[in-house]
Amino acid sequence: MKMRFALMFTFVVLTLGLASPAYAQEAAGAAIGVEVVRWSIITAGFALAIAATFGALSQAKGLSAAVEGIARNPAAANDIRGNLILGLVLIESLVIYVLLISLILFFIKPFGS
C-alpha cells in the first residue's frame, strides 16, 4: 500500500511539474535563450538526482542479495563476488552517463546561438 501511494504521489508531482510550463507566459524574444539554458540546467540537475538515487538503491539491493547468497553458499563466494562487481560497474556506468549528459547541458549552450 505504501509503495502504491509513493508511486501515485510521484506520478502526480511529475505530471503537475511537466504541465505547469504549458500555462506559462510567453517569454520575450531576448529571454528565450536564457529560459532554455535555465530549464536545461534544472532538467540536468533532476536527471542526475534521479539517476544517483535509483543507482544507489539498485546497488544496495544487489549488494544485499550477494551477501545473502554468500551467507547461504560460502563455496560460491568467488562466482557471486565476480558477478556482483560486474553488476555494480554496469549500474554505476549508467549514473556516469547521466553525469556526462548533465555536464554537457551545464557547460554547453543548448540549441544553438
BELRANOR-V469126 format. One line per field, one symbol per residue. ss: DSSP state (H for helix, E for strand, - for the rest). psi: psi as a letter, one per 20 degrees, with the letter a starting at -180 (. if undefined). A space follows every 10 residues. Layout:
ss: ???
psi: ???
//
This chain:
ss: -HHHHHHHHH HHHHHHHHHH HHH------- -HHHHHHHHH HHHHHHHHHH HHHHHHHHHH HHHHHHHHHH HH-HHHHHHH HHHHHHHHHH HHHHHHHHHH HHHHHHH--- ---
psi: ghgggggggg ggggghhhhh hhjqqpqrgh ighghggghh ggggggghgg ghghggghhg gggghgghgh hhnhhjgggg gghgggghgh ghhhhhghgg hghghgipoq la.
//
